[in-house]
Amino acid sequence: MKILLAVDGSDVSTRAVKHVIGLVRKMSAPPELVLLNADTPLLQAAAVKIGIEGVERYHQENGEYATKAARAALNRAKVPFTEKLVVAEPAEAIIEEARKGRHDLIVMGSHGRGAIKGLLLGSVTSKVIANCGTPVTVVR
């Protein structure tokens, strides 16, 4: 089994990691687990202002921060995983990785902001569910 665990460093991401650890413990064979963080690209004006090296450092630091708790929890639980940090719109990156990696399951947290805010802000989870053929487990 191949599981894609999408995290953003939030409390709901931490709960999603704990869910995956519990799931893995119930499996007879460990799954192939990919820990994914997609960092939204900077606006062009900001990117130009801080330069190429600044942009790279910014995204690297964001990715490290967003995956730090997940890496620690997975390592403590002795759950093997690979890590991918990408710079892309999060929903698109999750969908693309699930498709290219031929994952059997996506696990991700949802902030549960509600229908009105979801319509106004757009929900990564909603976009993934609506546009991806891979089953999604949403943890709140």
C-alpha positions as CSV (number, residue, x, y, z in Angstrom):
1,M,0.0,0.0,0.0
2,K,1.1,3.5,-0.8
3,I,0.0,6.4,1.5
4,L,0.4,10.1,0.8
5,L,0.4,12.1,4.1
6,A,0.0,15.8,3.3
7,V,1.0,18.2,6.1
8,D,1.2,21.9,6.6
9,G,2.6,22.1,10.2
10,S,-0.8,22.8,11.8
11,D,-2.5,21.0,14.7
12,V,-4.8,19.2,12.3
13,S,-1.7,18.0,10.4
14,T,-0.3,16.6,13.6
15,R,-3.6,14.7,14.2
16,A,-3.4,13.3,10.6
17,V,0.1,12.1,11.4
18,K,-1.1,10.3,14.5
19,H,-3.9,8.8,12.5
20,V,-1.4,7.4,10.0
21,I,0.8,6.0,12.8
22,G,-2.3,4.2,14.2
23,L,-3.2,2.9,10.8
24,V,0.4,1.6,10.1
25,R,0.4,-0.2,13.4
26,K,-2.7,-2.2,12.3
27,M,-1.1,-3.2,9.0
28,S,0.6,-6.6,8.5
29,A,3.2,-5.0,6.3
30,P,4.4,-1.4,6.5
31,P,3.1,0.8,3.7
32,E,5.2,3.0,1.4
33,L,4.6,6.4,3.1
34,V,5.3,9.7,1.5
35,L,5.3,12.9,3.7
36,L,4.4,15.8,1.5
37,N,4.5,19.6,2.1
38,A,3.5,22.0,-0.6
39,D,4.5,25.6,0.0
40,T,2.5,28.2,-1.9
41,P,4.7,30.1,-4.3
42,L,5.5,33.7,-3.4
43,L,3.9,36.6,-5.3
44,Q,6.2,37.7,-8.1
45,A,6.8,41.1,-6.5
46,A,8.0,39.5,-3.3
47,A,10.2,37.0,-5.1
48,V,11.9,39.7,-7.1
49,K,12.5,41.7,-4.0
50,I,14.2,38.9,-2.0
51,G,16.0,37.3,-5.0
52,I,16.4,33.7,-6.1
53,E,18.5,32.6,-3.1
54,G,16.1,34.3,-0.7
55,V,13.1,32.6,-2.3
56,E,14.9,29.2,-2.1
57,R,15.7,29.8,1.6
58,Y,12.2,30.9,2.3
59,H,10.6,27.8,0.9
60,Q,13.2,25.5,2.4
61,E,12.6,27.0,5.9
62,N,8.8,26.8,5.5
63,G,9.0,23.2,4.4
64,E,11.3,22.3,7.3
65,Y,8.9,24.0,9.8
66,A,5.8,22.4,8.3
67,T,7.2,18.9,8.4
68,K,9.2,19.1,11.7
69,A,6.5,17.7,14.0
70,A,5.4,15.1,11.5
71,R,9.0,13.8,11.0
72,A,9.6,13.7,14.7
73,A,6.4,11.7,15.4
74,L,7.0,9.3,12.5
75,N,10.6,8.7,13.6
76,R,9.5,8.2,17.3
77,A,7.0,5.6,16.1
78,K,9.6,4.0,13.8
79,V,7.5,4.4,10.8
80,P,9.6,4.6,7.6
81,F,8.8,7.4,5.2
82,T,10.2,9.5,2.4
83,E,9.8,13.2,2.4
84,K,8.9,15.6,-0.5
85,L,8.9,19.4,-0.2
86,V,7.5,21.1,-3.2
87,V,6.7,24.7,-4.1
88,A,3.2,24.7,-5.7
89,E,-0.4,25.3,-4.9
90,P,-1.1,22.7,-2.2
91,A,-4.2,21.1,-3.7
92,E,-2.6,20.8,-7.1
93,A,0.6,19.4,-5.6
94,I,-1.3,16.8,-3.6
95,I,-3.4,15.7,-6.5
96,E,-0.3,15.5,-8.8
97,E,1.8,13.5,-6.3
98,A,-1.1,11.1,-5.7
99,R,-1.5,10.5,-9.4
100,K,2.2,10.3,-10.3
101,G,3.1,8.2,-7.2
102,R,0.1,6.0,-7.8
103,H,-0.9,6.3,-4.1
104,D,-3.7,4.1,-2.7
105,L,-4.7,6.7,0.0
106,I,-4.3,10.3,0.8
107,V,-4.4,11.4,4.5
108,M,-4.7,15.0,5.4
109,G,-6.1,17.3,8.0
110,S,-8.9,19.8,7.5
111,H,-9.2,23.0,9.5
112,G,-13.0,22.8,9.2
113,R,-13.5,26.5,8.7
114,G,-17.1,26.0,7.6
115,A,-19.0,26.3,4.3
116,I,-19.0,30.1,4.0
117,K,-15.3,30.6,4.7
118,G,-14.5,27.5,2.5
119,L,-16.3,29.2,-0.4
120,L,-14.5,32.4,0.1
121,L,-11.1,31.1,0.9
122,G,-11.1,27.8,-1.0
123,S,-10.3,24.6,0.8
124,V,-7.3,22.5,-0.1
125,T,-9.1,19.5,1.3
126,S,-12.3,20.2,-0.8
127,K,-10.3,20.7,-3.9
128,V,-8.4,17.4,-3.4
129,I,-11.6,15.5,-2.8
130,A,-13.3,17.0,-5.8
131,N,-10.5,16.6,-8.2
132,C,-8.6,13.5,-7.3
133,G,-9.5,9.8,-7.9
134,T,-7.5,8.6,-5.0
135,P,-9.4,7.9,-1.7
136,V,-8.9,10.7,0.9
137,T,-9.1,10.3,4.7
138,V,-9.7,13.7,6.3
139,V,-8.7,14.1,9.9
140,R,-10.1,17.0,12.0
